[in-house]
Amino acid sequence: MSDSDADLNAMTQISPTTLPLAVAARLLSKAGGRRVNEEMLRHDVEAGAPTNADGTLNLVHYAAWLIKEMARGD
């Protein structure tokens, strides 16, 4: 079991507004039918994707950022 699997299993309630990148990658992979890894999310963060002050990801803000980037053609 990977660390992200352990993190996901250990959480009794997952908040979509405060996800560690590893957990967000795991959830996005399961929900989207396409493999997403932590490195991909880190790349997006380096490219300007918003994060919370503690480095966690808010899926709503991240999705809005992705849509904005897609509209720009990036």
Kinemage of the C-alpha trace (Angstrom):
@kinemage 1
@onewidth
@group {chain A} dominant
@subgroup {mainchain}
@vectorlist {calphas} color= white
{ca met a 1} P 0.000 0.000 0.000
{ca ser a 2} L 1.411 3.410 -0.954
{ca asp a 3} L 1.538 6.385 1.406
{ca ser a 4} L -1.336 8.051 -0.445
{ca asp a 5} L -3.436 4.881 -0.096
{ca ala a 6} L -2.672 4.810 3.621
{ca asp a 7} L -3.538 8.514 3.919
{ca leu a 8} L -6.791 7.938 2.052
{ca asn a 9} L -7.731 4.914 4.143
{ca ala a 10} L -6.820 6.653 7.407
{ca met a 11} L -9.100 9.620 6.741
{ca thr a 12} L -12.583 9.092 8.094
{ca gln a 13} L -13.887 12.150 6.313
{ca ile a 14} L -12.213 13.693 3.298
{ca ser a 15} L -12.553 17.414 2.805
{ca pro a 16} L -12.332 18.478 -0.846
{ca thr a 17} L -11.077 21.862 0.326
{ca thr a 18} L -7.952 20.650 2.165
{ca leu a 19} L -6.411 17.672 0.404
{ca pro a 20} L -2.719 16.811 0.579
{ca leu a 21} L -1.394 16.533 -2.990
{ca ala a 22} L -0.845 12.766 -2.711
{ca val a 23} L -4.432 12.203 -1.606
{ca ala a 24} L -5.778 14.593 -4.247
{ca ala a 25} L -3.858 12.698 -6.928
{ca arg a 26} L -5.307 9.397 -5.741
{ca leu a 27} L -8.876 10.730 -5.678
{ca leu a 28} L -8.562 12.402 -9.079
{ca ser a 29} L -7.185 9.176 -10.567
{ca lys a 30} L -10.083 7.146 -9.213
{ca ala a 31} L -12.735 9.694 -10.210
{ca gly a 32} L -11.399 10.698 -13.592
{ca gly a 33} L -10.452 7.413 -15.197
{ca arg a 34} L -7.022 8.844 -15.985
{ca arg a 35} L -3.903 8.416 -13.889
{ca val a 36} L -2.974 11.555 -11.956
{ca asn a 37} L 0.130 11.528 -9.799
{ca glu a 38} L 1.546 13.890 -7.221
{ca glu a 39} L 4.247 15.078 -9.634
{ca met a 40} L 1.565 16.233 -12.079
{ca leu a 41} L -0.127 18.234 -9.348
{ca arg a 42} L 3.209 19.711 -8.219
{ca his a 43} L 3.855 20.788 -11.810
{ca asp a 44} L 0.458 22.516 -11.911
{ca val a 45} L 1.173 24.234 -8.576
{ca glu a 46} L 4.505 25.471 -9.946
{ca ala a 47} L 2.606 26.745 -13.006
{ca gly a 48} L 0.258 28.768 -10.792
{ca ala a 49} L -2.454 26.401 -9.549
{ca pro a 50} L -3.763 27.709 -6.234
{ca thr a 51} L -3.046 25.968 -2.949
{ca asn a 52} L -4.047 26.642 0.619
{ca ala a 53} L -1.509 28.268 2.950
{ca asp a 54} L -0.550 24.827 4.276
{ca gly a 55} L 0.139 23.476 0.769
{ca thr a 56} L -3.045 21.431 0.512
{ca leu a 57} L -5.297 21.540 -2.511
{ca asn a 58} L -8.848 22.841 -2.689
{ca leu a 59} L -10.424 20.788 -5.484
{ca val a 60} L -12.957 23.498 -6.324
{ca his a 61} L -10.264 26.153 -6.738
{ca tyr a 62} L -8.037 23.716 -8.619
{ca ala a 63} L -10.855 22.805 -11.025
{ca ala a 64} L -11.572 26.496 -11.650
{ca trp a 65} L -7.873 27.080 -12.354
{ca leu a 66} L -7.789 24.132 -14.795
{ca ile a 67} L -10.826 25.492 -16.640
{ca lys a 68} L -9.222 28.921 -16.867
{ca glu a 69} L -6.020 27.369 -18.226
{ca met a 70} L -7.965 25.329 -20.775
{ca ala a 71} L -9.778 28.463 -21.948
{ca arg a 72} L -6.403 30.142 -22.486
{ca gly a 73} L -5.313 27.168 -24.575
{ca asp a 74} L -2.521 26.068 -22.213
